[in-house]
Amino acid sequence: MIGELTITAAFMVGLLGSTHCIGMCGGIVGALTMGLPEATRRSSIKLLPYLLAYNIGRLFSYSLAGLIVGLLSSSVSGVFQIGRFPVGGIVGGVFMVALGIYIAGWWQTMAPLERLGSYFWRLIEPFGRRFIPVKSIAQALGLGMLWGWLPCGLVYSTLALAATSGDAIRSASLMLAFGVGTLPMLLAMGGFAEKLSYFTRNKWTRYTAGILLIAFGAMILTKALGGAHQHAMSQGMHHPAEHNMQQE
């Protein structure tokens, strides 16, 4: 159940957190399409293949990042599970709550992660210049793959959640679910960027998204702690019986 909830939560992080993406990525989408002919940029139908290519590349990078952290975390999987105590679920729930606070704008809980990611971005950003200006679907795909590594607290916090899975495939699946959740908002940017920007700047939009993410985090924490408590109770019931058998 924890696993199913986490996949759902990863999707919801993307869906709700994409209100944050408008501010960070809205300008990027505009910059990426500037090299296209004006007729293409003005036509939603002609622009759609490029937007899809950008986002397919971005989702590929998210999944690859999830696979990498999953491989790394699987080698130390004992860190996320001490006996029957689900450290991973608790860490994931805490990150989800922190992300909700961040999306709501109450506290910059993810700022340290974004600063850390900016150093990594400086290493790969020069490669992106090879794809600009975008003139083809292949260039859009390549640029989208690099776009997926932008320093973003939303992405990095979800990566931290994925790392707690202790499994490479599951970690990649979590990041893919997150990416799919961001698609509706980012694909809609082309024709509705101004309206979306107004909508996402509304404090009640941010508050609602943040509160829902906090609720998901609380659900993950409740499931994790509830499972640990049930195991402790069952162990407590078994031990006296074993002790009596030994005495006989």
RAUR-V216175 format. One record per pair of residues at least 6 apart in sequence whose ideal C-beta (glycine too) atoms are under 7 Angstrom apart, sorted by the first residue. I is the first residue (numbers start at 1). J is the second residue. D is the distance in Angstrom with one decimal. If there is no record, write none. Layout:
# RAUR-V216175
i = <I;I>
j = <J;J>
d = <D;D>
This chain:
# RAUR-V216175
i = <1;2;2;2;2;5;5;5;6;6;6;7;7;7;9;9;9;10;10;10;10;10;11;11;11;11;12;12;12;13;13;13;13;13;14;14;14;14;14;15;16;16;16;16;17;17;17;18;18;18;18;19;19;19;19;19;20;20;21;21;21;22;22;22;22;23;24;25;26;26;26;28;29;32;32;32;33;33;33;34;35;35;35;35;36;36;39;40;40;41;44;44;47;49;50;50;50;51;51;53;53;53;53;54;54;54;54;55;55;55;55;56;56;57;57;57;57;57;57;57;58;58;58;58;59;59;60;60;61;61;61;62;62;62;62;62;62;63;63;63;65;65;66;66;66;66;66;66;67;67;67;69;69;69;69;70;70;70;70;70;70;70;70;71;73;73;73;73;74;74;74;77;79;80;80;80;80;81;81;84;84;85;86;86;86;88;88;88;89;89;89;90;90;91;92;92;92;93;93;93;93;95;95;95;96;96;96;96;96;97;97;97;98;98;99;99;99;100;100;100;100;100;101;101;101;101;102;102;102;102;103;103;103;103;104;104;104;104;105;110;110;110;111;113;113;113;114;114;114;117;117;118;121;121;121;124;124;127;128;128;131;131;131;134;134;158;158;159;161;162;162;162;163;165;165;185;188;189;199>
j = <223;89;220;223;224;219;220;223;92;174;220;173;174;177;96;216;220;158;161;174;177;178;177;178;180;181;181;212;216;99;158;178;181;213;178;179;180;181;182;181;103;209;212;213;103;154;209;181;182;185;186;103;200;205;206;209;103;154;182;185;186;185;196;197;200;200;152;186;189;193;197;147;189;54;134;143;41;47;50;133;132;133;134;135;50;134;46;46;47;47;190;191;190;137;134;137;140;187;190;137;140;141;144;140;143;144;147;144;183;186;187;141;144;141;142;143;144;145;147;148;144;147;148;179;176;179;145;148;145;148;149;148;155;175;176;178;179;172;175;176;159;175;159;162;171;172;174;175;168;171;172;159;162;163;171;162;165;167;168;169;170;171;172;168;80;163;166;171;166;167;168;166;87;87;88;164;166;87;88;228;231;228;224;227;228;164;165;166;220;223;224;221;224;164;161;164;220;217;220;221;224;157;160;161;161;213;216;217;220;214;217;218;109;157;110;157;213;210;211;213;214;217;107;109;210;214;108;109;110;153;206;209;210;213;206;207;210;211;206;153;156;157;153;153;156;157;151;152;153;151;156;151;149;150;151;146;149;146;143;146;139;142;143;140;143;175;178;175;174;171;174;175;171;171;174;196;196;196;205>
d = <6.1;5.3;6.9;5.0;6.3;6.2;6.0;6.2;6.3;6.5;6.5;6.7;6.4;5.3;6.1;4.5;6.4;6.1;6.8;4.4;4.3;4.4;4.5;6.7;6.3;4.3;6.4;6.9;5.8;6.5;5.4;5.6;6.5;6.4;4.2;6.2;6.6;2.4;4.2;3.9;6.8;4.0;5.6;5.8;5.6;4.5;6.9;6.9;4.4;3.6;6.5;6.9;4.2;5.8;6.4;5.2;5.6;5.6;5.9;6.1;6.1;6.6;5.4;5.5;4.5;6.9;6.3;6.4;5.8;5.5;6.2;6.7;4.9;6.2;5.9;6.1;5.4;6.7;6.6;6.6;6.7;2.5;4.8;6.1;6.6;6.4;7.0;4.4;5.9;6.1;6.1;5.1;5.2;5.8;6.9;6.6;4.6;5.6;5.7;4.9;3.7;4.4;6.0;5.3;6.6;3.9;6.5;6.2;6.0;6.0;6.5;6.4;6.4;4.6;6.6;6.8;2.5;3.9;6.8;6.7;4.7;5.1;4.2;6.6;6.3;3.9;5.9;7.0;5.1;2.6;5.8;5.4;6.9;4.3;6.6;6.4;4.4;4.7;5.3;4.7;5.9;6.1;6.8;4.8;4.4;4.1;5.9;3.1;5.3;6.5;4.2;5.6;6.0;4.4;5.7;6.6;6.4;5.8;3.5;7.0;6.6;2.8;6.1;4.6;6.9;4.5;5.3;6.9;5.4;5.8;5.8;3.7;6.7;5.0;3.3;5.2;5.0;6.3;6.4;6.2;4.2;5.1;4.4;6.2;5.9;3.4;6.7;6.2;6.0;6.8;3.0;6.3;5.2;5.0;4.5;4.6;5.6;4.8;3.7;3.5;6.2;5.3;5.1;5.1;6.6;6.0;5.5;3.0;6.0;5.2;3.7;6.8;4.2;6.9;6.6;4.6;5.5;4.4;6.7;3.3;3.5;6.2;5.1;5.3;6.4;6.9;6.5;4.6;4.5;6.0;6.2;5.1;4.5;6.0;5.3;5.2;2.6;6.9;5.2;2.6;6.9;5.5;6.7;5.1;4.1;6.5;5.0;6.6;4.7;3.2;5.7;4.5;6.4;6.3;4.9;6.2;5.7;6.2;6.1;4.5;4.6;4.9;4.1;5.2;6.2;6.5;4.7;6.8;6.7;4.1;4.1;5.4;6.5;4.9;6.4;6.8;6.3;6.6;5.9>
